[in-house]
Amino acid sequence: MSDNSRSVPDEASLRSAAATTIFDAKGQPVKFGSLLREPVIVVFIRHFFCGSCQQYVMQLSSVRLEALSKANRKVIIVGCGSYEVIAAYKETTSCPFSIYADPKRELYHALGMTIETLALTPANEKRRSYLQKGLLGNILSSLWSGPLKNPSLIGKQGKISQLGGEFVFDSDITCTFAYRMKHTEDHTEVSELMQAAGVEYP
């Protein structure tokens, strides 16, 4: 089976994605296309309780806002759960970027993120640098930041088998970089993502 993890979405897929409705932290509907009117880096996390993705967002949050501004780039994050989890997620990750929810996963699917798996990093593959915790520590932090700390949000985190990915868009809804995760610990290295977007890092 061919590996399409890095294939840039075609025009039809981009049109479909742009027409998709997602939700901001207050539950207000937002057309994804309206967020692509200026150059933007879009990071799709898995579910909102995923400890690995939380570590990734924390590393991503270390990107200097001045560097993003200089490169005329913004960063937005999209999760596959309910908008009701966004506020707690921002607090947990100290994320300075806007976060949106795609509870029906229509945007994920429009951009080709259709793989569902709970697989970890394969034995023959180097773990990503954002993964600073071991498996047990990751599970415990996921439980604490999610079900234990915010029990009212249980069931609103999104589908736990959904994988995410990273995309770089220019202001005319042109995608210049795409990566779709192949397992649950497979976000693009932040350094590679920033290089693709022309953003100075670290």
Secondary structure per residue as TSV (DSSP state, phi and psi in degrees):
chain	resnum	aa	ss	phi	psi
A	1	M	-	360.0	133.3
A	2	S	-	-71.1	151.1
A	3	D	-	-95.6	109.5
A	4	N	-	-105.5	21.4
A	5	S	T	-61.8	-27.5
A	6	R	T	-109.3	7.5
A	7	S	-	-74.2	131.3
A	8	V	-	-73.8	135.2
A	9	P	-	-56.9	141.4
A	10	D	-	-78.3	176.1
A	11	E	H	-61.0	-40.7
A	12	A	H	-64.4	-41.0
A	13	S	H	-64.8	-39.5
A	14	L	H	-66.9	-39.4
A	15	R	H	-63.6	-42.7
A	16	S	H	-63.5	-43.2
A	17	A	H	-63.8	-43.8
A	18	A	H	-61.8	-29.9
A	19	A	T	-84.4	-6.4
A	20	T	-	-73.9	142.0
A	21	T	E	-98.0	127.7
A	22	I	E	-120.9	-178.1
A	23	F	E	-131.0	139.4
A	24	D	-	-84.7	-175.9
A	25	A	T	-64.4	-17.9
A	26	K	T	-99.1	3.0
A	27	G	S	85.5	8.6
A	28	Q	-	-79.1	134.8
A	29	P	E	-70.0	141.4
A	30	V	E	-136.9	128.6
A	31	K	E	-73.7	127.8
A	32	F	G	-56.5	-36.6
A	33	G	G	-59.4	-29.6
A	34	S	G	-68.2	-19.8
A	35	L	G	-87.2	-5.4
A	36	L	G	-104.8	17.2
A	37	R	S	-76.8	-12.7
A	38	E	S	-136.0	160.0
A	39	P	-	-56.8	131.0
A	40	V	E	-146.2	146.7
A	41	I	E	-103.9	123.5
A	42	V	E	-113.9	121.9
A	43	V	E	-110.5	121.2
A	44	F	E	-99.4	112.6
A	45	I	-	-84.8	176.8
A	46	R	S	-82.9	-130.1
A	47	H	-	-81.1	162.6
A	48	F	T	-71.7	-13.6
A	49	F	T	-96.5	2.5
A	50	C	-	-69.2	114.7
A	51	G	H	-64.8	-35.5
A	52	S	H	-64.1	-45.0
A	53	C	H	-65.7	-34.9
A	54	Q	H	-62.1	-40.5
A	55	Q	H	-63.3	-38.4
A	56	Y	H	-64.8	-45.0
A	57	V	H	-64.4	-35.6
A	58	M	H	-63.4	-42.4
A	59	Q	H	-67.7	-40.6
A	60	L	H	-60.8	-33.6
A	61	S	T	-69.4	-10.9
A	62	S	T	-81.8	-9.1
A	63	V	S	-63.8	128.3
A	64	R	-	-69.0	132.2
A	65	L	H	-62.6	-31.4
A	66	E	H	-65.6	-37.2
A	67	A	H	-66.9	-39.6
A	68	L	H	-64.5	-43.4
A	69	S	H	-63.3	-42.2
A	70	K	H	-61.7	-36.0
A	71	A	T	-87.8	1.5
A	72	N	T	56.5	47.8
A	73	R	-	-125.6	147.4
A	74	K	E	-119.0	160.6
A	75	V	E	-120.2	132.2
A	76	I	E	-128.2	152.9
A	77	I	E	-121.3	139.1
A	78	V	E	-125.8	130.7
A	79	G	E	-115.5	160.9
A	80	C	S	-95.5	12.1
A	81	G	S	-101.6	-155.8
A	82	S	-	-84.6	149.0
A	83	Y	G	-59.9	-22.5
A	84	E	G	-64.0	-17.9
A	85	V	G	-89.6	-13.4
A	86	I	H	-60.2	-45.8
A	87	A	H	-59.6	-45.3
A	88	A	H	-65.7	-35.9
A	89	Y	H	-66.5	-42.4
A	90	K	H	-61.3	-40.4
A	91	E	H	-66.6	-44.1
A	92	T	H	-63.1	-41.1
A	93	T	H	-96.4	-5.2
A	94	S	T	52.1	42.5
A	95	C	-	-82.2	125.5
A	96	P	-	-88.4	-1.2
A	97	F	S	-98.5	159.9
A	98	S	E	-70.2	139.3
A	99	I	E	-122.8	138.8
A	100	Y	E	-128.0	163.5
A	101	A	E	-120.9	138.6
A	102	D	-	-125.6	71.9
A	103	P	T	-61.5	-28.0
A	104	K	T	-89.5	-5.2
A	105	R	-	60.5	25.0
A	106	E	H	-66.9	-38.4
A	107	L	H	-69.2	-41.0
A	108	Y	H	-55.0	-49.9
A	109	H	H	-68.9	-35.9
A	110	A	H	-62.3	-32.4
A	111	L	T	-96.3	11.8
A	112	G	T	87.5	11.4
A	113	M	-	-90.4	80.8
A	114	T	-	-109.9	-6.0
A	115	I	-	-75.0	135.0
A	116	E	B	-124.3	125.4
A	117	T	-	-163.0	159.0
A	118	L	-	-113.0	11.7
A	119	A	-	-64.9	142.8
A	120	L	-	-92.5	-172.7
A	121	T	-	-59.9	127.1
A	122	P	-	-59.8	152.0
A	123	A	T	-59.4	-29.6
A	124	N	T	-93.1	10.4
A	125	E	S	-119.4	137.6
A	126	K	-	-71.2	135.7
A	127	R	-	-69.6	146.3
A	128	R	-	-66.2	152.2
A	129	S	T	-67.9	-23.0
A	130	Y	T	-73.8	-13.8
A	131	L	-	-84.5	88.3
A	132	Q	-	-91.4	-13.0
A	133	K	S	-110.2	151.5
A	134	G	-	-75.1	176.9
A	135	L	H	-59.4	-46.9
A	136	L	H	-64.1	-45.7
A	137	G	H	-61.2	-37.2
A	138	N	H	-66.7	-43.2
A	139	I	H	-62.9	-44.3
A	140	L	H	-64.0	-42.0
A	141	S	H	-68.1	-33.9
A	142	S	H	-64.0	-43.9
A	143	L	H	-65.2	-42.2
A	144	W	I	-67.4	-47.2
A	145	S	I	-74.1	-16.2
A	146	G	I	-109.8	-98.8
A	147	P	I	-58.7	-39.3
A	148	L	I	-74.9	-43.2
A	149	K	T	-79.3	-33.9
A	150	N	-	-130.9	69.0
A	151	P	G	-59.5	-25.8
A	152	S	G	-69.1	-14.1
A	153	L	G	-95.6	-1.1
A	154	I	T	-59.8	131.1
A	155	G	T	90.6	-6.3
A	156	K	-	-107.9	5.1
A	157	Q	S	-76.3	-21.2
A	158	G	-	107.4	170.6
A	159	K	-	-70.0	123.3
A	160	I	T	-72.8	-15.9
A	161	S	T	-92.7	-5.1
A	162	Q	B	-71.7	133.8
A	163	L	-	-99.3	159.0
A	164	G	-	-115.1	-147.3
A	165	G	E	169.7	-175.8
A	166	E	E	-133.1	140.7
A	167	F	E	-139.1	142.9
A	168	V	E	-115.5	124.4
A	169	F	E	-116.5	141.1
A	170	D	-	-88.3	172.4
A	171	S	T	-69.2	-13.8
A	172	D	T	-100.3	29.4
A	173	I	S	59.2	34.7
A	174	T	-	-99.0	127.7
A	175	C	E	-92.8	123.6
A	176	T	E	-107.2	-10.3
A	177	F	E	-152.5	137.3
A	178	A	E	-144.1	140.0
A	179	Y	E	-147.3	129.0
A	180	R	E	-112.8	130.4
A	181	M	-	-61.0	145.6
A	182	K	S	-109.2	-13.4
A	183	H	S	-153.0	-179.2
A	184	T	T	-75.5	-8.2
A	185	E	T	-123.2	42.5
A	186	D	-	-123.9	28.8
A	187	H	-	-64.2	147.7
A	188	T	-	-57.6	137.5
A	189	E	-	-54.0	136.4
A	190	V	H	-57.3	-39.1
A	191	S	H	-61.0	-41.8
A	192	E	H	-67.9	-40.7
A	193	L	H	-64.0	-44.3
A	194	M	H	-67.3	-36.6
A	195	Q	H	-62.3	-42.6
A	196	A	H	-63.6	-29.6
A	197	A	H	-93.4	-1.9
A	198	G	T	73.8	29.7
A	199	V	-	-107.7	131.1
A	200	E	-	-66.6	129.0
A	201	Y	-	-155.3	136.9
A	202	P	-	-77.5	360.0
